[in-house]
Amino acid sequence: MTINRYLRLVSGAFVMLSVALGHWVHPGWYYFTAFVGLNLFQSAFTDWCPLVSILKAAGVPACKHQAK
């Protein structure tokens, strides 16, 4: 898997998990949902996302060509 696929996987999982926790545990978890959304929004303008930096440091390939 590439960085873009991991980014979508982790972001989607965080959103789904925080919405579920907000519904069943405590509404304060919706702030985490908002944080993930805000982070994705800012990354569209700044072309920087903390998770991408973490994945690059972990050695995840940036494209399919590098993944093979």
mmCIF file as Biopython writes it, N, C-alpha, C and O atoms, coordinates in Angstrom:
data_model
#
loop_
_atom_site.group_PDB
_atom_site.id
_atom_site.type_symbol
_atom_site.label_atom_id
_atom_site.label_alt_id
_atom_site.label_comp_id
_atom_site.label_asym_id
_atom_site.label_entity_id
_atom_site.label_seq_id
_atom_site.pdbx_PDB_ins_code
_atom_site.Cartn_x
_atom_site.Cartn_y
_atom_site.Cartn_z
_atom_site.occupancy
_atom_site.B_iso_or_equiv
_atom_site.auth_seq_id
_atom_site.auth_asym_id
_atom_site.pdbx_PDB_model_num
ATOM 1   N N  . MET A ? 1  ? 0.848   -1.190 0.000  1.0 0.0 1  A 1 
ATOM 2   C CA . MET A ? 1  ? 0.000   0.000  0.000  1.0 0.0 1  A 1 
ATOM 3   C C  . MET A ? 1  ? 0.882   1.238  0.000  1.0 0.0 1  A 1 
ATOM 4   O O  . MET A ? 1  ? 2.016   1.223  0.477  1.0 0.0 1  A 1 
ATOM 5   N N  . THR A ? 2  ? 0.328   2.300  -0.546 1.0 0.0 2  A 1 
ATOM 6   C CA . THR A ? 2  ? 1.070   3.554  -0.647 1.0 0.0 2  A 1 
ATOM 7   C C  . THR A ? 2  ? 0.606   4.546  0.416  1.0 0.0 2  A 1 
ATOM 8   O O  . THR A ? 2  ? -0.373  4.310  1.124  1.0 0.0 2  A 1 
ATOM 9   N N  . ILE A ? 3  ? 1.327   5.656  0.511  1.0 0.0 3  A 1 
ATOM 10  C CA . ILE A ? 3  ? 1.006   6.685  1.501  1.0 0.0 3  A 1 
ATOM 11  C C  . ILE A ? 3  ? -0.422  7.180  1.339  1.0 0.0 3  A 1 
ATOM 12  O O  . ILE A ? 3  ? -1.143  7.322  2.326  1.0 0.0 3  A 1 
ATOM 13  N N  . ASN A ? 4  ? -0.841  7.445  0.100  1.0 0.0 4  A 1 
ATOM 14  C CA . ASN A ? 4  ? -2.202  7.968  -0.116 1.0 0.0 4  A 1 
ATOM 15  C C  . ASN A ? 4  ? -3.271  6.994  0.361  1.0 0.0 4  A 1 
ATOM 16  O O  . ASN A ? 4  ? -4.282  7.406  0.929  1.0 0.0 4  A 1 
ATOM 17  N N  . ARG A ? 5  ? -3.051  5.715  0.132  1.0 0.0 5  A 1 
ATOM 18  C CA . ARG A ? 5  ? -4.037  4.726  0.573  1.0 0.0 5  A 1 
ATOM 19  C C  . ARG A ? 5  ? -4.069  4.612  2.087  1.0 0.0 5  A 1 
ATOM 20  O O  . ARG A ? 5  ? -5.142  4.506  2.682  1.0 0.0 5  A 1 
ATOM 21  N N  . TYR A ? 6  ? -2.884  4.633  2.721  1.0 0.0 6  A 1 
ATOM 22  C CA . TYR A ? 6  ? -2.841  4.617  4.188  1.0 0.0 6  A 1 
ATOM 23  C C  . TYR A ? 6  ? -3.507  5.859  4.765  1.0 0.0 6  A 1 
ATOM 24  O O  . TYR A ? 6  ? -4.228  5.775  5.760  1.0 0.0 6  A 1 
ATOM 25  N N  . LEU A ? 7  ? -3.269  7.006  4.146  1.0 0.0 7  A 1 
ATOM 26  C CA . LEU A ? 7  ? -3.864  8.252  4.620  1.0 0.0 7  A 1 
ATOM 27  C C  . LEU A ? 7  ? -5.387  8.169  4.607  1.0 0.0 7  A 1 
ATOM 28  O O  . LEU A ? 7  ? -6.039  8.539  5.583  1.0 0.0 7  A 1 
ATOM 29  N N  . ARG A ? 8  ? -5.948  7.688  3.515  1.0 0.0 8  A 1 
ATOM 30  C CA . ARG A ? 8  ? -7.407  7.543  3.435  1.0 0.0 8  A 1 
ATOM 31  C C  . ARG A ? 8  ? -7.927  6.497  4.412  1.0 0.0 8  A 1 
ATOM 32  O O  . ARG A ? 8  ? -8.980  6.681  5.022  1.0 0.0 8  A 1 
ATOM 33  N N  . LEU A ? 9  ? -7.189  5.397  4.561  1.0 0.0 9  A 1 
ATOM 34  C CA . LEU A ? 9  ? -7.588  4.342  5.484  1.0 0.0 9  A 1 
ATOM 35  C C  . LEU A ? 9  ? -7.620  4.841  6.930  1.0 0.0 9  A 1 
ATOM 36  O O  . LEU A ? 9  ? -8.608  4.646  7.637  1.0 0.0 9  A 1 
ATOM 37  N N  . VAL A ? 10 ? -6.543  5.481  7.361  1.0 0.0 10 A 1 
ATOM 38  C CA . VAL A ? 10 ? -6.447  5.944  8.748  1.0 0.0 10 A 1 
ATOM 39  C C  . VAL A ? 10 ? -7.439  7.082  9.006  1.0 0.0 10 A 1 
ATOM 40  O O  . VAL A ? 10 ? -8.096  7.100  10.046 1.0 0.0 10 A 1 
ATOM 41  N N  . SER A ? 11 ? -7.551  8.023  8.078  1.0 0.0 11 A 1 
ATOM 42  C CA . SER A ? 11 ? -8.491  9.129  8.264  1.0 0.0 11 A 1 
ATOM 43  C C  . SER A ? 11 ? -9.929  8.625  8.360  1.0 0.0 11 A 1 
ATOM 44  O O  . SER A ? 11 ? -10.684 9.052  9.234  1.0 0.0 11 A 1 
ATOM 45  N N  . GLY A ? 12 ? -10.298 7.733  7.477  1.0 0.0 12 A 1 
ATOM 46  C CA . GLY A ? 12 ? -11.646 7.172  7.517  1.0 0.0 12 A 1 
ATOM 47  C C  . GLY A ? 12 ? -11.907 6.390  8.793  1.0 0.0 12 A 1 
ATOM 48  O O  . GLY A ? 12 ? -12.987 6.480  9.377  1.0 0.0 12 A 1 
ATOM 49  N N  . ALA A ? 13 ? -10.912 5.623  9.224  1.0 0.0 13 A 1 
ATOM 50  C CA . ALA A ? 13 ? -11.063 4.852  10.465 1.0 0.0 13 A 1 
ATOM 51  C C  . ALA A ? 13 ? -11.208 5.789  11.666 1.0 0.0 13 A 1 
ATOM 52  O O  . ALA A ? 13 ? -12.040 5.550  12.541 1.0 0.0 13 A 1 
ATOM 53  N N  . PHE A ? 14 ? -10.394 6.864  11.711 1.0 0.0 14 A 1 
ATOM 54  C CA . PHE A ? 14 ? -10.496 7.821  12.816 1.0 0.0 14 A 1 
ATOM 55  C C  . PHE A ? 14 ? -11.866 8.487  12.841 1.0 0.0 14 A 1 
ATOM 56  O O  . PHE A ? 14 ? -12.450 8.661  13.911 1.0 0.0 14 A 1 
ATOM 57  N N  . VAL A ? 15 ? -12.381 8.858  11.680 1.0 0.0 15 A 1 
ATOM 58  C CA . VAL A ? 15 ? -13.688 9.508  11.630 1.0 0.0 15 A 1 
ATOM 59  C C  . VAL A ? 15 ? -14.780 8.549  12.096 1.0 0.0 15 A 1 
ATOM 60  O O  . VAL A ? 15 ? -15.618 8.913  12.921 1.0 0.0 15 A 1 
ATOM 61  N N  . MET A ? 16 ? -14.770 7.334  11.572 1.0 0.0 16 A 1 
ATOM 62  C CA . MET A ? 16 ? -15.802 6.370  11.952 1.0 0.0 16 A 1 
ATOM 63  C C  . MET A ? 16 ? -15.723 6.021  13.432 1.0 0.0 16 A 1 
ATOM 64  O O  . MET A ? 16 ? -16.751 5.927  14.102 1.0 0.0 16 A 1 
ATOM 65  N N  . LEU A ? 17 ? -14.507 5.828  13.949 1.0 0.0 17 A 1 
ATOM 66  C CA . LEU A ? 17 ? -14.327 5.503  15.355 1.0 0.0 17 A 1 
ATOM 67  C C  . LEU A ? 17 ? -14.777 6.655  16.253 1.0 0.0 17 A 1 
ATOM 68  O O  . LEU A ? 17 ? -15.469 6.433  17.247 1.0 0.0 17 A 1 
ATOM 69  N N  . SER A ? 18 ? -14.389 7.879  15.911 1.0 0.0 18 A 1 
ATOM 70  C CA . SER A ? 18 ? -14.751 9.011  16.769 1.0 0.0 18 A 1 
ATOM 71  C C  . SER A ? 18 ? -16.247 9.316  16.714 1.0 0.0 18 A 1 
ATOM 72  O O  . SER A ? 18 ? -16.818 9.758  17.711 1.0 0.0 18 A 1 
ATOM 73  N N  . VAL A ? 19 ? -16.884 9.091  15.583 1.0 0.0 19 A 1 
ATOM 74  C CA . VAL A ? 19 ? -18.341 9.271  15.522 1.0 0.0 19 A 1 
ATOM 75  C C  . VAL A ? 19 ? -19.031 8.218  16.389 1.0 0.0 19 A 1 
ATOM 76  O O  . VAL A ? 19 ? -19.971 8.531  17.119 1.0 0.0 19 A 1 
ATOM 77  N N  . ALA A ? 20 ? -18.566 6.981  16.310 1.0 0.0 20 A 1 
ATOM 78  C CA . ALA A ? 20 ? -19.151 5.923  17.145 1.0 0.0 20 A 1 
ATOM 79  C C  . ALA A ? 20 ? -18.931 6.216  18.626 1.0 0.0 20 A 1 
ATOM 80  O O  . ALA A ? 20 ? -19.850 6.069  19.431 1.0 0.0 20 A 1 
ATOM 81  N N  . LEU A ? 21 ? -17.716 6.632  18.988 1.0 0.0 21 A 1 
ATOM 82  C CA . LEU A ? 21 ? -17.447 6.964  20.386 1.0 0.0 21 A 1 
ATOM 83  C C  . LEU A ? 21 ? -18.263 8.168  20.839 1.0 0.0 21 A 1 
ATOM 84  O O  . LEU A ? 21 ? -18.715 8.218  21.983 1.0 0.0 21 A 1 
ATOM 85  N N  . GLY A ? 22 ? -18.454 9.132  19.954 1.0 0.0 22 A 1 
ATOM 86  C CA . GLY A ? 22 ? -19.272 10.290 20.285 1.0 0.0 22 A 1 
ATOM 87  C C  . GLY A ? 22 ? -20.726 9.918  20.516 1.0 0.0 22 A 1 
ATOM 88  O O  . GLY A ? 22 ? -21.406 10.514 21.351 1.0 0.0 22 A 1 
ATOM 89  N N  . HIS A ? 23 ? -21.191 8.941  19.781 1.0 0.0 23 A 1 
ATOM 90  C CA . HIS A ? 23 ? -22.593 8.516  19.918 1.0 0.0 23 A 1 
ATOM 91  C C  . HIS A ? 23 ? -22.798 7.653  21.161 1.0 0.0 23 A 1 
ATOM 92  O O  . HIS A ? 23 ? -23.757 7.848  21.908 1.0 0.0 23 A 1 
ATOM 93  N N  . TRP A ? 24 ? -21.885 6.691  21.380 1.0 0.0 24 A 1 
ATOM 94  C CA . TRP A ? 24 ? -22.106 5.718  22.448 1.0 0.0 24 A 1 
ATOM 95  C C  . TRP A ? 24 ? -21.368 6.008  23.760 1.0 0.0 24 A 1 
ATOM 96  O O  . TRP A ? 24 ? -21.774 5.510  24.810 1.0 0.0 24 A 1 
ATOM 97  N N  . VAL A ? 25 ? -20.305 6.794  23.722 1.0 0.0 25 A 1 
ATOM 98  C CA . VAL A ? 25 ? -19.515 7.010  24.932 1.0 0.0 25 A 1 
ATOM 99  C C  . VAL A ? 25 ? -19.700 8.421  25.485 1.0 0.0 25 A 1 
ATOM 100 O O  . VAL A ? 25 ? -20.214 8.598  26.589 1.0 0.0 25 A 1 
ATOM 101 N N  . HIS A ? 26 ? -19.279 9.426  24.709 1.0 0.0 26 A 1 
ATOM 102 C CA . HIS A ? 26 ? -19.364 10.814 25.173 1.0 0.0 26 A 1 
ATOM 103 C C  . HIS A ? 26 ? -19.314 11.744 23.960 1.0 0.0 26 A 1 
ATOM 104 O O  . HIS A ? 26 ? -18.489 11.544 23.069 1.0 0.0 26 A 1 
ATOM 105 N N  . PRO A ? 27 ? -20.178 12.752 23.913 1.0 0.0 27 A 1 
ATOM 106 C CA . PRO A ? 27 ? -20.194 13.669 22.765 1.0 0.0 27 A 1 
ATOM 107 C C  . PRO A ? 27 ? -18.886 14.439 22.552 1.0 0.0 27 A 1 
ATOM 108 O O  . PRO A ? 27 ? -18.665 14.988 21.473 1.0 0.0 27 A 1 
ATOM 109 N N  . GLY A ? 28 ? -18.033 14.483 23.550 1.0 0.0 28 A 1 
ATOM 110 C CA . GLY A ? 28 ? -16.753 15.153 23.396 1.0 0.0 28 A 1 
ATOM 111 C C  . GLY A ? 28 ? -15.879 14.545 22.303 1.0 0.0 28 A 1 
ATOM 112 O O  . GLY A ? 28 ? -14.979 15.210 21.789 1.0 0.0 28 A 1 
ATOM 113 N N  . TRP A ? 29 ? -16.134 13.299 21.949 1.0 0.0 29 A 1 
ATOM 114 C CA . TRP A ? 29 ? -15.367 12.648 20.886 1.0 0.0 29 A 1 
ATOM 115 C C  . TRP A ? 29 ? -15.610 13.300 19.533 1.0 0.0 29 A 1 
ATOM 116 O O  . TRP A ? 29 ? -14.800 13.129 18.623 1.0 0.0 29 A 1 
ATOM 117 N N  . TYR A ? 30 ? -16.695 14.039 19.374 1.0 0.0 30 A 1 
ATOM 118 C CA . TYR A ? 30 ? -16.949 14.730 18.105 1.0 0.0 30 A 1 
ATOM 119 C C  . TYR A ? 30 ? -15.882 15.787 17.835 1.0 0.0 30 A 1 
ATOM 120 O O  . TYR A ? 30 ? -15.661 16.154 16.681 1.0 0.0 30 A 1 
ATOM 121 N N  . TYR A ? 31 ? -15.219 16.281 18.876 1.0 0.0 31 A 1 
ATOM 122 C CA . TYR A ? 31 ? -14.122 17.219 18.663 1.0 0.0 31 A 1 
ATOM 123 C C  . TYR A ? 31 ? -12.969 16.553 17.920 1.0 0.0 31 A 1 
ATOM 124 O O  . TYR A ? 31 ? -12.287 17.193 17.120 1.0 0.0 31 A 1 
ATOM 125 N N  . PHE A ? 32 ? -12.757 15.282 18.181 1.0 0.0 32 A 1 
ATOM 126 C CA . PHE A ? 32 ? -11.717 14.555 17.446 1.0 0.0 32 A 1 
ATOM 127 C C  . PHE A ? 32 ? -12.105 14.410 15.982 1.0 0.0 32 A 1 
ATOM 128 O O  . PHE A ? 32 ? -11.254 14.525 15.099 1.0 0.0 32 A 1 
ATOM 129 N N  . THR A ? 33 ? -13.383 14.160 15.718 1.0 0.0 33 A 1 
ATOM 130 C CA . THR A ? 33 ? -13.865 14.102 14.344 1.0 0.0 33 A 1 
ATOM 131 C C  . THR A ? 33 ? -13.597 15.427 13.648 1.0 0.0 33 A 1 
ATOM 132 O O  . THR A ? 33 ? -13.119 15.458 12.514 1.0 0.0 33 A 1 
ATOM 133 N N  . ALA A ? 34 ? -13.907 16.519 14.332 1.0 0.0 34 A 1 
ATOM 134 C CA . ALA A ? 34 ? -13.673 17.855 13.767 1.0 0.0 34 A 1 
ATOM 135 C C  . ALA A ? 34 ? -12.179 18.093 13.537 1.0 0.0 34 A 1 
ATOM 136 O O  . ALA A ? 34 ? -11.799 18.701 12.536 1.0 0.0 34 A 1 
ATOM 137 N N  . PHE A ? 35 ? -11.336 17.625 14.445 1.0 0.0 35 A 1 
ATOM 138 C CA . PHE A ? 35 ? -9.889  17.783 14.293 1.0 0.0 35 A 1 
ATOM 139 C C  . PHE A ? 35 ? -9.392  17.068 13.033 1.0 0.0 35 A 1 
ATOM 140 O O  . PHE A ? 35 ? -8.591  17.620 12.279 1.0 0.0 35 A 1 
ATOM 141 N N  . VAL A ? 36 ? -9.863  15.858 12.812 1.0 0.0 36 A 1 
ATOM 142 C CA . VAL A ? 36 ? -9.447  15.108 11.626 1.0 0.0 36 A 1 
ATOM 143 C C  . VAL A ? 36 ? -9.902  15.840 10.368 1.0 0.0 36 A 1 
ATOM 144 O O  . VAL A ? 36 ? -9.133  15.979 9.417  1.0 0.0 36 A 1 
ATOM 145 N N  . GLY A ? 37 ? -11.144 16.306 10.359 1.0 0.0 37 A 1 
ATOM 146 C CA . GLY A ? 37 ? -11.654 17.041 9.205  1.0 0.0 37 A 1 
ATOM 147 C C  . GLY A ? 37 ? -10.888 18.333 8.960  1.0 0.0 37 A 1 
ATOM 148 O O  . GLY A ? 37 ? -10.570 18.660 7.816  1.0 0.0 37 A 1 
ATOM 149 N N  . LEU A ? 38 ? -10.594 19.064 10.019 1.0 0.0 38 A 1 
ATOM 150 C CA . LEU A ? 38 ? -9.835  20.304 9.893  1.0 0.0 38 A 1 
ATOM 151 C C  . LEU A ? 38 ? -8.422  20.027 9.379  1.0 0.0 38 A 1 
ATOM 152 O O  . LEU A ? 38 ? -7.896  20.783 8.561  1.0 0.0 38 A 1 
ATOM 153 N N  . ASN A ? 39 ? -7.824  18.966 9.849  1.0 0.0 39 A 1 
ATOM 154 C CA . ASN A ? 39 ? -6.485  18.597 9.392  1.0 0.0 39 A 1 
ATOM 155 C C  . ASN A ? 39 ? -6.486  18.255 7.903  1.0 0.0 39 A 1 
ATOM 156 O O  . ASN A ? 39 ? -5.579  18.659 7.176  1.0 0.0 39 A 1 
ATOM 157 N N  . LEU A ? 40 ? -7.488  17.519 7.446  1.0 0.0 40 A 1 
ATOM 158 C CA . LEU A ? 40 ? -7.589  17.209 6.020  1.0 0.0 40 A 1 
ATOM 159 C C  . LEU A ? 40 ? -7.826  18.473 5.203  1.0 0.0 40 A 1 
ATOM 160 O O  . LEU A ? 40 ? -7.282  18.625 4.109  1.0 0.0 40 A 1 
ATOM 161 N N  . PHE A ? 41 ? -8.638  19.375 5.739  1.0 0.0 41 A 1 
ATOM 162 C CA . PHE A ? 41 ? -8.928  20.644 5.063  1.0 0.0 41 A 1 
ATOM 163 C C  . PHE A ? 41 ? -7.657  21.476 4.912  1.0 0.0 41 A 1 
ATOM 164 O O  . PHE A ? 41 ? -7.362  21.969 3.823  1.0 0.0 41 A 1 
ATOM 165 N N  . GLN A ? 42 ? -6.904  21.633 6.005  1.0 0.0 42 A 1 
ATOM 166 C CA . GLN A ? 42 ? -5.690  22.450 5.918  1.0 0.0 42 A 1 
ATOM 167 C C  . GLN A ? 42 ? -4.645  21.808 5.020  1.0 0.0 42 A 1 
ATOM 168 O O  . GLN A ? 42 ? -3.874  22.515 4.370  1.0 0.0 42 A 1 
ATOM 169 N N  . SER A ? 43 ? -4.605  20.484 4.973  1.0 0.0 43 A 1 
ATOM 170 C CA . SER A ? 43 ? -3.606  19.823 4.133  1.0 0.0 43 A 1 
ATOM 171 C C  . SER A ? 43 ? -3.877  20.064 2.637  1.0 0.0 43 A 1 
ATOM 172 O O  . SER A ? 43 ? -2.957  19.996 1.821  1.0 0.0 43 A 1 
ATOM 173 N N  . ALA A ? 44 ? -5.118  20.339 2.289  1.0 0.0 44 A 1 
ATOM 174 C CA . ALA A ? 44 ? -5.434  20.652 0.898  1.0 0.0 44 A 1 
ATOM 175 C C  . ALA A ? 44 ? -4.803  21.975 0.476  1.0 0.0 44 A 1 
ATOM 176 O O  . ALA A ? 44 ? -4.464  22.160 -0.693 1.0 0.0 44 A 1 
ATOM 177 N N  . PHE A ? 45 ? -4.646  22.888 1.422  1.0 0.0 45 A 1 
ATOM 178 C CA . PHE A ? 45 ? -4.076  24.200 1.111  1.0 0.0 45 A 1 
ATOM 179 C C  . PHE A ? 45 ? -2.572  24.266 1.338  1.0 0.0 45 A 1 
ATOM 180 O O  . PHE A ? 45 ? -1.865  24.959 0.607  1.0 0.0 45 A 1 
ATOM 181 N N  . THR A ? 46 ? -2.075  23.553 2.343  1.0 0.0 46 A 1 
ATOM 182 C CA . THR A ? 46 ? -0.656  23.650 2.676  1.0 0.0 46 A 1 
ATOM 183 C C  . THR A ? 46 ? 0.177   22.526 2.080  1.0 0.0 46 A 1 
ATOM 184 O O  . THR A ? 46 ? 1.406   22.603 2.077  1.0 0.0 46 A 1 
ATOM 185 N N  . ASP A ? 47 ? -0.477  21.481 1.574  1.0 0.0 47 A 1 
ATOM 186 C CA . ASP A ? 47 ? 0.197   20.302 1.030  1.0 0.0 47 A 1 
ATOM 187 C C  . ASP A ? 47 ? 1.083   19.633 2.081  1.0 0.0 47 A 1 
ATOM 188 O O  . ASP A ? 47 ? 2.123   19.062 1.751  1.0 0.0 47 A 1 
ATOM 189 N N  . TRP A ? 48 ? 0.667   19.706 3.345  1.0 0.0 48 A 1 
ATOM 190 C CA . TRP A ? 48 ? 1.381   19.041 4.438  1.0 0.0 48 A 1 
ATOM 191 C C  . TRP A ? 48 ? 0.369   18.399 5.374  1.0 0.0 48 A 1 
ATOM 192 O O  . TRP A ? 48 ? -0.617  19.023 5.766  1.0 0.0 48 A 1 
ATOM 193 N N  . CYS A ? 49 ? 0.622   17.159 5.722  1.0 0.0 49 A 1 
ATOM 194 C CA . CYS A ? 49 ? -0.230  16.438 6.653  1.0 0.0 49 A 1 
ATOM 195 C C  . CYS A ? 49 ? 0.686   15.680 7.618  1.0 0.0 49 A 1 
ATOM 196 O O  . CYS A ? 49 ? 1.609   14.994 7.181  1.0 0.0 49 A 1 
ATOM 197 N N  . PRO A ? 50 ? 0.440   15.798 8.919  1.0 0.0 50 A 1 
ATOM 198 C CA . PRO A ? 50 ? 1.304   15.106 9.877  1.0 0.0 50 A 1 
ATOM 199 C C  . PRO A ? 50 ? 1.385   13.602 9.642  1.0 0.0 50 A 1 
ATOM 200 O O  . PRO A ? 50 ? 2.457   13.015 9.791  1.0 0.0 50 A 1 
ATOM 201 N N  . LEU A ? 51 ? 0.283   12.974 9.282  1.0 0.0 51 A 1 
ATOM 202 C CA . LEU A ? 51 ? 0.302   11.526 9.059  1.0 0.0 51 A 1 
ATOM 203 C C  . LEU A ? 51 ? 1.201   11.160 7.890  1.0 0.0 51 A 1 
ATOM 204 O O  . LEU A ? 51 ? 1.878   10.133 7.937  1.0 0.0 51 A 1 
ATOM 205 N N  . VAL A ? 52 ? 1.224   11.971 6.850  1.0 0.0 52 A 1 
ATOM 206 C CA . VAL A ? 52 ? 2.096   11.700 5.710  1.0 0.0 52 A 1 
ATOM 207 C C  . VAL A ? 52 ? 3.558   11.735 6.156  1.0 0.0 52 A 1 
ATOM 208 O O  . VAL A ? 52 ? 4.358   10.898 5.738  1.0 0.0 52 A 1 
ATOM 209 N N  . SER A ? 53 ? 3.901   12.700 7.000  1.0 0.0 53 A 1 
ATOM 210 C CA . SER A ? 53 ? 5.274   12.783 7.512  1.0 0.0 53 A 1 
ATOM 211 C C  . SER A ? 53 ? 5.626   11.537 8.323  1.0 0.0 53 A 1 
ATOM 212 O O  . SER A ? 53 ? 6.736   11.016 8.218  1.0 0.0 53 A 1 
ATOM 213 N N  . ILE A ? 54 ? 4.688   11.068 9.122  1.0 0.0 54 A 1 
ATOM 214 C CA . ILE A ? 54 ? 4.911   9.865  9.925  1.0 0.0 54 A 1 
ATOM 215 C C  . ILE A ? 54 ? 5.070   8.636  9.029  1.0 0.0 54 A 1 
ATOM 216 O O  . ILE A ? 54 ? 5.951   7.808  9.258  1.0 0.0 54 A 1 
ATOM 217 N N  . LEU A ? 55 ? 4.226   8.520  8.021  1.0 0.0 55 A 1 
ATOM 218 C CA . LEU A ? 55 ? 4.304   7.373  7.115  1.0 0.0 55 A 1 
ATOM 219 C C  . LEU A ? 55 ? 5.601   7.384  6.312  1.0 0.0 55 A 1 
ATOM 220 O O  . LEU A ? 55 ? 6.199   6.332  6.088  1.0 0.0 55 A 1 
ATOM 221 N N  . LYS A ? 56 ? 6.041   8.565  5.878  1.0 0.0 56 A 1 
ATOM 222 C CA . LYS A ? 56 ? 7.317   8.651  5.152  1.0 0.0 56 A 1 
ATOM 223 C C  . LYS A ? 56 ? 8.466   8.216  6.047  1.0 0.0 56 A 1 
ATOM 224 O O  . LYS A ? 56 ? 9.355   7.485  5.612  1.0 0.0 56 A 1 
ATOM 225 N N  . ALA A ? 57 ? 8.449   8.663  7.291  1.0 0.0 57 A 1 
ATOM 226 C CA . ALA A ? 57 ? 9.504   8.282  8.232  1.0 0.0 57 A 1 
ATOM 227 C C  . ALA A ? 57 ? 9.493   6.781  8.508  1.0 0.0 57 A 1 
ATOM 228 O O  . ALA A ? 57 ? 10.532  6.189  8.798  1.0 0.0 57 A 1 
ATOM 229 N N  . ALA A ? 58 ? 8.311   6.169  8.416  1.0 0.0 58 A 1 
ATOM 230 C CA . ALA A ? 58 ? 8.185   4.727  8.635  1.0 0.0 58 A 1 
ATOM 231 C C  . ALA A ? 58 ? 8.584   3.919  7.403  1.0 0.0 58 A 1 
ATOM 232 O O  . ALA A ? 58 ? 8.648   2.691  7.455  1.0 0.0 58 A 1 
ATOM 233 N N  . GLY A ? 59 ? 8.854   4.613  6.289  1.0 0.0 59 A 1 
ATOM 234 C CA . GLY A ? 59 ? 9.310   3.928  5.092  1.0 0.0 59 A 1 
ATOM 235 C C  . GLY A ? 59 ? 8.215   3.442  4.170  1.0 0.0 59 A 1 
ATOM 236 O O  . GLY A ? 59 ? 8.459   2.581  3.325  1.0 0.0 59 A 1 
ATOM 237 N N  . VAL A ? 60 ? 7.013   3.974  4.313  1.0 0.0 60 A 1 
ATOM 238 C CA . VAL A ? 60 ? 5.912   3.587  3.420  1.0 0.0 60 A 1 
ATOM 239 C C  . VAL A ? 60 ? 6.171   4.199  2.044  1.0 0.0 60 A 1 
ATOM 240 O O  . VAL A ? 60 ? 6.495   5.383  1.953  1.0 0.0 60 A 1 
ATOM 241 N N  . PRO A ? 61 ? 6.035   3.422  0.982  1.0 0.0 61 A 1 
ATOM 242 C CA . PRO A ? 61 ? 6.303   3.951  -0.355 1.0 0.0 61 A 1 
ATOM 243 C C  . PRO A ? 61 ? 5.283   5.016  -0.764 1.0 0.0 61 A 1 
ATOM 244 O O  . PRO A ? 61 ? 4.105   4.944  -0.416 1.0 0.0 61 A 1 
ATOM 245 N N  . ALA A ? 62 ? 5.775   6.005  -1.513 1.0 0.0 62 A 1 
ATOM 246 C CA . ALA A ? 62 ? 4.913   7.117  -1.938 1.0 0.0 62 A 1 
ATOM 247 C C  . ALA A ? 62 ? 4.066   6.762  -3.145 1.0 0.0 62 A 1 
ATOM 248 O O  . ALA A ? 62 ? 2.999   7.347  -3.330 1.0 0.0 62 A 1 
ATOM 249 N N  . CYS A ? 63 ? 4.505   5.817  -3.976 1.0 0.0 63 A 1 
ATOM 250 C CA . CYS A ? 63 ? 3.723   5.455  -5.162 1.0 0.0 63 A 1 
ATOM 251 C C  . CYS A ? 63 ? 3.813   3.944  -5.393 1.0 0.0 63 A 1 
ATOM 252 O O  . CYS A ? 63 ? 4.621   3.255  -4.771 1.0 0.0 63 A 1 
ATOM 253 N N  . LYS A ? 64 ? 2.978   3.451  -6.288 1.0 0.0 64 A 1 
ATOM 254 C CA . LYS A ? 64 ? 2.936   2.008  -6.566 1.0 0.0 64 A 1 
ATOM 255 C C  . LYS A ? 64 ? 4.262   1.508  -7.121 1.0 0.0 64 A 1 
ATOM 256 O O  . LYS A ? 64 ? 4.672   0.379  -6.852 1.0 0.0 64 A 1 
ATOM 257 N N  . HIS A ? 65 ? 4.925   2.352  -7.894 1.0 0.0 65 A 1 
ATOM 258 C CA . HIS A ? 65 ? 6.202   1.958  -8.487 1.0 0.0 65 A 1 
ATOM 259 C C  . HIS A ? 65 ? 7.226   1.641  -7.388 1.0 0.0 65 A 1 
ATOM 260 O O  . HIS A ? 65 ? 7.997   0.690  -7.518 1.0 0.0 65 A 1 
ATOM 261 N N  . GLN A ? 66 ? 7.236   2.430  -6.312 1.0 0.0 66 A 1 
ATOM 262 C CA . GLN A ? 66 ? 8.160   2.189  -5.209 1.0 0.0 66 A 1 
ATOM 263 C C  . GLN A ? 66 ? 7.717   1.004  -4.355 1.0 0.0 66 A 1 
ATOM 264 O O  . GLN A ? 66 ? 8.541   0.388  -3.679 1.0 0.0 66 A 1 
ATOM 265 N N  . ALA A ? 67 ? 6.430   0.681  -4.379 1.0 0.0 67 A 1 
ATOM 266 C CA . ALA A ? 67 ? 5.891   -0.396 -3.535 1.0 0.0 67 A 1 
ATOM 267 C C  . ALA A ? 67 ? 6.285   -1.782 -4.048 1.0 0.0 67 A 1 
ATOM 268 O O  . ALA A ? 67 ? 6.257   -2.750 -3.287 1.0 0.0 67 A 1 
ATOM 269 N N  . LYS A ? 68 ? 6.647   -1.889 -5.310 1.0 0.0 68 A 1 
ATOM 270 C CA . LYS A ? 68 ? 6.965   -3.206 -5.886 1.0 0.0 68 A 1 
ATOM 271 C C  . LYS A ? 68 ? 8.340   -3.661 -5.588 1.0 0.0 68 A 1 
ATOM 272 O O  . LYS A ? 68 ? 8.736   -4.747 -6.011 1.0 0.0 68 A 1 
#
